[in-house]
Amino acid sequence: MKRIGIISLFLILFLAFVAVWNISYREGQEEAYIPIENENPMPIIPSEIGVFERSKFALDYVNMPVDENHQRTLETYYNNRAFHGAPPSIPHPVASERGMGENICLKCHQNGGFVDKFNAYAPVTPHPEMVNCRQCHVAQVTESLFEETNFHKIKAPEVGVNNALDGSPPVIPHQIQMHENCLACHAGPAAPKEIRVTHPERVNCRQCHVPNNKETRDIGEFKRISNYDE
């Protein structure tokens, strides 16, 4: 009888141990599980697909001679924008004032090339899939402002000043959205000479060049200071 009591006691302790261990194991799994909730409509990691879009032209860019008589400069590149980051304006007459672009624009800007009519190389668009070109790109109708305002351009980044260390690959100083295709702007005869990459054959640009992910500060509601009422 005494032996049965001892065996029963050990059996109860063993079952209690198994029950406690099972509960502890399940609670540990629940704490380790982090549900993935993507409430942000924008992807956290920018798309990498566009980096390789023009990779088939990489070796052509390597072997292509530089046409120094028709190459663009970074000053020209920035002057063709209302502010840093703005879509470039259209610096030439458009074929149709009511047209939205599509193949009329892509005929020259999908793959670039020299255009005799304008005596210049057509810049390659990094987003040829967006065919409503003139939804963002407006034609130049004047070379000067109608009236001076207190609106100032954001200072554009300079070349070669954003390297983390001496000799390290420069950081990408602009936003990536709609500019995923690096070779469109940084290789080929229409690329501004200051930002023309020396190694277009290494098509995986973002393997070494990382985006500038500085935190942005919330400035609240932006209000432009106006003196029109004065």
N, C-alpha and C positions, 0 to 999 in steps of 0.2 A: 504493500500500500504506500509506504514511504517512497519507494522507487518510482511508482506511478506519479506521485505528486511532484517529485523533482523533474521527471521528464516533461510533465505538463507545464511546469514553470518555465523550463528552457524553451519549450515550443511556443509558449505565449510571448516570451521575450524575443524569439526569432521572428515571429509574425509582426510584432510591434516594430522591430528594426526594419523589416522589409517595407512596412507601411510608411514609416517616417522617411526612409530613403527614397521611396517612390514619390512622395509629396515634395520632398526637397529637390529631386531631379526635375520634376515638372515645373516648379517655380523658377528654377535656374534657367530652363529653356525659354520661359516666357519673358524673363528679364533680358535675355540675349537677343530676342527677336525684335528688330526695329522695322515696323511696316514702312514700305516705300510709298509715300504720298506725293505725287507731283501736282501740286496746286499752282505752280508757276506755269503760265501758258508758254513762256519762252524756255527753250532748253538751257540747262545750266552750262553744258559744255557746247560751245559753238560747233557747227558742223565742220567736219574735216574733209568732206567729200570734194568740195570745190578746189582744194589744194592741188588735186591731181587732174583737174579738168583739162588743162592744156599741156599735160605732160608729153603728149605725142609730138609737140612742137619744140620740146626742150633742146634736142640736139640741133635742130634748125637754128635756134637762137644762138647756140654756141658757135656755130660755123658762119653765122651771118655777119658780114662786115658792117662796121659802124658808119653810117652816113652822117658825117660831121656837119655837112652843109644844111641838113634838114632836121637835126635832132632837137627835141624839146628841152627846155630847162625847167627846173623846179619852180622858178619864179613865174614862168608862163603857166605852169600847172596850177599854182595857187591863185594867180590873178584871174583865172577862168572860173572861179567859184565866189559866190556871195560871201561865204565865210568858210573857215576850216571845217571840213566834214560835209559841206553842202554838195549836192550833185553839180557837176560841171555844166555850165551853160553851153548852148550851141553857138559856136563862134562863126558860123557861116550861114548863108541863106538856106532855108528849108524848102524841100520840094513841094510841100503842100501845107499851107497854114492850118488847115483843118485836119490834117493827118495826125495820127498818134505815133507814127514811127514805123514799127514792125519791120518788114523787109526793106523798106526804103532806108532805114538807118542801119539795119544789120548787114545790108549789102556791102558797106564799107567797114562797119565797126565790129562785125562778128570775128573776123580774122585779121583785120588791119590791112596794111598795104599802102603803097604810095598812090596818092590821088593827084593826077596832073592838074585838074581843075583848080585845086586849092594849093598846089605846090607844097604839099605836106603829107606826112604819114597819118593815117587815121588811127587814133587810139583804139585799142581793143577793149570792148566792154567786158567787165568781169561777170556780168549776169545777162547773157543773151536770151535766157529763157523768159525774161520780163520784157515783153514786146511792146508794151505801152510806154515807149521811151519818153514821150513828151508829157507824161503825167508828172514826171519829176524834173526833166531837163527842159529848160525854157530857152527860147531863142533870144539872142541879144538884140535889143531894139535901140539901145543907146549906149554910149561909151562913158557917160557920166551920170551922176545922180541928179534928179530934178531939184532936190532941196537938201541941204546939209542937215544931218540929224546927229543925235548923240549915240547912235548905234555903232559899235566898234566890232571889228572882226576878232574872233578868237585867234590868239597867236598860234600860228601853225608850227608844228614840230620842226626842229632843225635836223639836219643829217649828221649822224655820227656822234650824238651827244647822249644817247640813251642806253649805252652799253652798261651792263651790270659791272663788268670788270674790263680792264684794258685787254683788248684782243678777243673779248667774248662776243657772241652774235648779238647784233642790236635787237632790242625789243620792238615788237610791232606797235607803233605809236598811235594807231587809229583803230576804230571799231572794225569788227570782222564781218558783221552782217552785210551781205551783198558785196563783200570784198573778199570772199573766201578764195577766189581764184587769184593767187599771188602773181603768177607769170603774166597775167593780162596787163598789169600795170608796171611790173618790175623787169620785164624782159621784152626784147623786140625793138625795132627801130623807133617806135613811137613812145617808148618809155622815157621819162625825164632822165637825162644823163646822170644826175646826182644820185638817183635811187635805182639805177639799172643794176641788177644783180650780176655779179661776176661768175656765178656758178649756177646757171639755170638748169643744168643737167641733173642737179640734186633736187628733184621735183618735190620731195617731201619737206617743204620749207619749214613747217611748224614742228618738225622734229627738233630743230635747234632754236628757232625764233619763237618766242612765247608772246602772247598778247599782254598788253599793259592792263593788268586787272586792278588798278588802283581803286580803292573804295571811293565812291562819289558821296558828297555831302549833301544832305537835304537842305535846300535853301528856302523851302516853303514856296509860297506862291510868287512867281516872278512878275514883277510889275515894272514896266518901263517908265522911267522918269520923263515926263513930258512937260513942256512949258508952253503948250499951245493955248492954254487958258489965260496965260499971263498977258 
